[in-house]
Amino acid sequence: MSNFTLLLTFIGMGLITFSQRLSFIALADKLTLPPLLRRGLKYVPTAVLTAIFAPDMFMPSGRFDLTLSNAHLIAGLAAILTAWLTKNVLLTMLIGMAVLWSWPYLLN
């Protein structure tokens, strides 16, 4: 595949993606979503966030790992607990990263 064909492919894919996203913004005033769909859309950010962090938390090396040596699991649990108790995003990230980086040293 030539560089020009590759460039046209990227531009075309970008335009299609942009058009899809713009259509929801442009048509937002004209569409009336059913109440059930509106209620369901409320949970999309939580579902997406869970889909991003859960595989890395439970399977950091590609295998299911629920042991104390799994620093990702311990750091994730510490971050979840911090978020629940404080509702502070910055503190949650700091605690999670601190536990992730220090946990292997604490086990030795």
Secondary structure, DSSP 8 states (H G I E B T S, - for coil): --HHHHHHHHHHHHHHHHHHHHHHHHTTTT----HHHHHHHTTHHHHHHHHHHHHHHH-TTSS---STT-HHHHHHHHHHHHHHHH--HHHHHHHHHHHHHHHHHHH-
